[in-house]
Amino acid sequence: MATIKDIAEKAGVSIATVSRVLNYDSSLSVTDETRKKIFEVAEKLEYKRRVVRKSSPSKFAIVHWYTEKEELEDLYYMSIRFGIETRCQQLDAQIVKYFYNDIEELKQENIQGIIAIGKFSENQVRALAEITEHIVLVDHSLMDDSYDSVITDFDKATKKIVDHLLDKGHHSIGYIGGREYYRDQSGEIADLREKTFYSYMNEKRLWNESFIYTGSFSVDDGYRLMKQAILEHQEALPTAFFAGNDLLAIGALRALHEENIVVPDRVNIIGLNDISVSKYIYPSLSTLKVHTEMMGEVAVDLVMERVMGRKVSKKVQLGTELIIRDSSF
């Protein structure tokens, strides 16, 4: 496993700077360029390359639903992108990268397929289909069976986390989650993590509406929502929280630390995604690992299959793995 020292050496910054950036220290004054360099080095050191036989050259476009700055705030999508880029490098495939608001420029590229990272509405995907019929959606799937997709089963992932907490004796379990909206303002995106948590906790007869907190999927909202939970529940604060992603969990940990609430002795925290920085924060974060790099690899393989003539769409659903570190038992 890469260490903070390894990251510091490759990024050309101090160990202290790396540690504070990876812990999302809001008091640290550092440029976005430096943060990006540190996060990218951390991702690349985490990624294990496989040697494969190279194929004939192709040209694909990666289209992000995030801006570059937003990607810095959510390493989940950066990790998917690295998986795509590395797989394309292995296959001698050329990549061009665009954000969705640059789609008019993309029309000028001579590409064979598009890998769309993020949550695109049906209207947005139809606009991409005007450029090429070979489209793979990563981290999202539409009802329309025309398009390939690579997704994670968040229903099963949520149940896996809840089952672990129940097995450890927790009956008072809170949820900190986020809400997302399509970028074309066509509506709110249904969140399967929150929906499953509601139905599964009801099934177990443990649902408590007052233990549910939602904002955006960010470190700042994880911090804010946990502060709110502490204020509202005080001594009756749940003994465990499931955070909808690692960023929310990181913010929640910071709030608990400020309030001198001991993790995991008093409160257990489990996130979701296992972004590369999760192991470096304090305490190291328990989380459900989503194999983001593999999501990127599979997306490239799918678009290659489409180019080579496959007509029937595929939906690939990858498994997850529970990683228990220091923030929970």
C-alpha positions in Angstrom: 0.0 0.0 0.0 1.2 3.5 -0.8 2.1 5.7 2.1 1.6 9.4 2.7 5.4 9.8 2.2 5.2 8.1 -1.2 2.5 10.5 -2.3 4.4 13.5 -0.9 7.6 12.5 -2.8 5.8 12.0 -6.2 3.7 15.2 -5.8 6.7 17.3 -4.7 5.1 18.6 -1.5 5.6 18.1 2.2 4.1 15.1 4.1 2.2 17.6 6.3 0.5 19.2 3.2 -0.5 15.7 1.9 -1.9 14.7 5.2 -4.0 17.8 5.5 -5.2 17.7 1.9 -6.2 14.0 2.2 -8.1 14.8 5.5 -10.0 17.6 3.8 -8.6 20.2 6.3 -10.7 23.3 5.6 -8.1 25.5 7.3 -5.4 24.7 4.9 -4.7 27.3 2.2 -3.5 25.4 -0.9 -4.3 25.9 -4.6 -6.6 23.7 -6.5 -3.7 22.8 -8.8 -1.8 21.4 -5.8 -4.8 19.5 -4.4 -5.4 18.0 -7.8 -1.8 16.9 -8.1 -2.0 15.2 -4.6 -5.3 13.5 -5.3 -4.2 12.3 -8.7 -0.9 10.9 -7.3 -2.9 9.1 -4.6 -5.2 7.6 -7.1 -2.4 6.5 -9.5 -0.5 4.8 -6.6 -3.6 3.0 -5.6 -4.3 1.8 -9.1 -2.8 -1.6 -10.0 -2.1 -1.9 -13.7 -2.6 -5.1 -15.6 -0.6 -6.1 -18.6 -2.8 -6.9 -21.6 -2.3 -7.5 -25.3 -2.8 -4.3 -27.2 -5.5 -3.9 -29.8 -5.9 -1.7 -32.9 -6.0 2.1 -32.4 -9.4 3.7 -31.6 -10.6 7.1 -30.5 -13.2 7.6 -27.8 -14.5 10.5 -25.9 -15.0 10.7 -22.1 -17.9 13.0 -21.3 -18.2 14.1 -17.6 -21.3 15.4 -15.9 -18.9 17.1 -13.4 -16.7 20.1 -13.9 -13.0 19.7 -13.3 -13.3 21.5 -9.9 -16.2 19.4 -8.9 -14.3 16.2 -9.7 -11.7 17.4 -7.1 -14.4 17.4 -4.5 -15.5 13.8 -5.4 -12.7 11.4 -6.1 -15.2 8.7 -6.9 -15.5 10.0 -10.5 -11.8 10.7 -10.8 -11.1 7.1 -10.0 -13.5 5.9 -12.7 -11.8 8.3 -15.2 -8.4 6.8 -14.3 -9.7 3.3 -14.9 -10.9 4.4 -18.4 -7.6 6.2 -19.2 -5.4 3.3 -18.1 -7.5 0.7 -20.1 -7.4 2.9 -23.2 -3.6 3.2 -22.8 -3.4 -0.6 -22.6 -5.4 -0.9 -25.8 -3.6 1.9 -27.7 -6.9 3.8 -27.8 -6.9 7.6 -28.0 -9.1 9.6 -25.6 -10.5 13.1 -25.8 -12.1 14.5 -22.6 -15.0 16.9 -22.5 -17.5 18.2 -20.0 -21.2 18.1 -21.0 -21.4 21.8 -21.5 -18.7 21.5 -24.2 -20.8 19.1 -26.3 -20.9 21.4 -29.3 -17.0 21.2 -29.6 -17.3 17.4 -29.2 -19.3 17.3 -32.5 -16.1 18.3 -34.3 -14.2 15.3 -33.1 -13.9 12.1 -35.2 -14.7 9.6 -32.5 -16.0 6.0 -32.5 -17.7 6.0 -29.1 -18.6 8.0 -26.0 -18.1 6.9 -22.3 -20.4 9.2 -20.2 -19.3 9.4 -16.6 -22.1 10.4 -14.2 -25.8 10.8 -14.2 -27.2 11.9 -17.6 -30.9 12.4 -18.3 -32.6 10.8 -21.2 -32.6 14.1 -23.1 -28.9 14.4 -22.6 -28.1 10.9 -23.7 -30.2 11.4 -26.8 -28.1 14.5 -27.6 -24.9 12.4 -27.2 -26.5 9.8 -29.5 -26.6 12.4 -32.3 -22.8 12.3 -32.2 -22.4 8.5 -32.1 -24.6 5.5 -31.5 -21.8 3.8 -29.4 -22.5 5.1 -25.9 -21.7 3.6 -22.5 -23.1 5.1 -19.3 -21.0 4.7 -16.2 -22.6 5.0 -12.7 -26.0 5.4 -14.2 -28.6 3.4 -16.2 -31.7 4.4 -18.2 -34.9 2.5 -18.7 -34.1 2.7 -22.4 -32.3 -0.6 -23.3 -30.5 1.0 -26.2 -27.5 2.0 -24.2 -24.8 0.0 -22.4 -24.2 0.8 -18.7 -21.8 0.0 -15.8 -23.4 0.3 -12.4 -23.1 -0.7 -8.7 -26.0 -2.4 -6.9 -26.6 0.2 -4.2 -29.6 -1.7 -3.0 -27.4 -4.7 -2.1 -24.6 -2.4 -0.9 -26.9 -0.6 1.6 -28.2 -3.9 3.0 -24.7 -5.2 3.4 -23.8 -2.2 5.5 -26.9 -2.3 7.6 -26.5 -6.1 8.2 -23.0 -5.5 9.4 -24.1 -2.9 11.9 -27.0 -5.0 13.1 -24.6 -8.0 13.6 -22.4 -5.7 15.7 -25.3 -5.0 18.0 -26.4 -1.6 16.7 -30.2 -0.9 16.8 -30.0 2.9 16.7 -28.6 3.6 13.2 -28.7 7.0 11.5 -28.3 7.9 7.8 -26.5 10.8 6.3 -27.1 11.2 2.6 -27.3 13.5 -0.3 -29.5 14.6 -3.1 -28.5 15.0 -6.8 -30.2 16.6 -9.8 -29.8 16.2 -13.5 -27.7 19.0 -15.0 -30.4 19.9 -17.5 -32.8 20.7 -14.6 -35.1 17.9 -15.7 -35.6 16.5 -12.2 -34.2 15.0 -9.0 -32.2 11.7 -9.3 -33.7 8.9 -7.2 -31.2 7.8 -4.6 -31.3 4.0 -4.1 -29.1 4.2 -1.0 -31.7 6.3 0.9 -34.7 4.4 -0.5 -33.2 1.0 0.5 -32.2 2.3 3.9 -35.8 3.4 4.5 -37.4 0.1 3.3 -34.8 -2.2 5.0 -34.9 -0.4 8.4 -38.7 -0.5 8.2 -38.5 -4.2 7.5 -36.3 -4.6 10.6 -38.7 -2.4 12.6 -35.9 0.0 13.4 -36.8 3.0 11.2 -36.6 6.4 12.9 -37.3 9.4 10.8 -35.4 11.7 13.2 -32.2 9.8 12.5 -32.2 10.7 8.7 -30.2 13.7 7.5 -29.8 14.7 3.8 -27.9 17.5 2.0 -25.4 17.3 -0.8 -22.7 14.6 -1.2 -19.9 16.7 0.2 -17.5 16.9 3.1 -19.0 20.2 4.2 -22.6 18.8 4.4 -21.3 15.7 6.2 -19.9 18.0 8.8 -23.0 20.2 8.9 -25.5 17.3 9.1 -23.6 15.5 11.9 -23.4 18.7 13.9 -27.1 19.0 13.5 -27.6 15.4 14.6 -25.4 15.9 17.7 -27.4 19.1 18.6 -30.8 17.4 18.2 -30.1 14.1 19.9 -27.2 14.7 22.3 -27.0 11.7 24.6 -29.5 9.8 22.4 -27.4 10.2 19.3 -27.4 6.9 17.3 -24.6 4.5 18.0 -23.9 4.1 14.3 -24.3 6.1 11.0 -24.2 5.0 7.5 -23.0 7.8 5.2 -24.1 7.7 1.6 -20.5 8.3 0.4 -17.1 8.7 1.9 -17.0 12.5 1.6 -20.1 12.7 3.9 -18.4 10.3 6.3 -15.2 12.3 6.4 -17.2 15.5 7.2 -19.2 13.6 9.9 -16.0 12.3 11.5 -14.6 15.8 11.8 -17.8 17.0 13.5 -17.7 14.1 16.0 -14.0 14.8 16.7 -14.8 18.5 17.4 -17.5 17.5 19.8 -15.2 15.0 21.6 -17.4 12.1 20.7 -15.2 9.0 20.4 -15.2 7.0 17.2 -15.8 4.1 17.2 -16.4 3.6 20.9 -19.5 5.9 21.1 -20.4 6.2 17.4 -19.5 4.0 14.5 -19.2 5.5 11.0 -19.3 3.5 7.7 -19.1 5.3 4.3 -19.5 4.1 0.8 -17.1 4.1 -2.2 -13.6 3.6 -0.6 -12.1 6.6 -2.4 -8.3 6.5 -2.2 -8.0 8.9 0.7 -10.3 6.9 3.0 -7.4 4.9 4.5 -5.4 8.1 5.3 -7.9 10.1 7.3 -8.1 9.8 11.1 -9.6 7.5 12.1 -9.2 5.5 9.0 -12.7 5.1 7.4 -14.7 1.9 7.3 -16.5 1.8 4.0 -18.0 -0.3 1.3 -15.6 -0.5 -1.6 -17.0 0.2 -5.0 -14.6 -1.0 -7.7 -14.4 2.3 -9.6 -11.3 1.6 -11.6 -12.9 -1.6 -12.8 -16.0 0.3 -13.7 -13.8 2.4 -16.0 -12.1 -0.6 -17.5 -15.4 -2.4 -18.2 -16.8 0.7 -19.9 -13.9 0.8 -22.3 -14.4 -2.9 -23.1 -18.1 -2.4 -23.7 -17.6 0.5 -26.1 -15.0 -1.5 -28.0 -17.5 -4.3 -28.3 -20.0 -1.9 -29.7 -17.6 -0.6 -32.3 -16.8 -4.1 -33.3 -20.4 -4.8 -34.1 -22.3 -5.9 -30.9 -25.9 -4.8 -31.3 -27.6 -6.0 -28.1 -27.1 -3.7 -25.1 -25.4 -4.8 -21.9 -25.8 -3.7 -18.3 -22.8 -4.7 -16.2 -23.3 -4.6 -12.4 -20.2 -4.9 -10.3 -20.0 -6.3 -6.8 -18.8 -4.5 -3.6 -16.6 -5.3 -0.7 -17.0 -4.2 3.0 -13.7 -2.7 4.3 -13.6 -2.4 8.1 -11.0 0.1 9.4 -10.9 2.2 12.5 -14.1 4.2 12.3 -16.3 1.1 13.2 -16.1 -2.3 14.8 
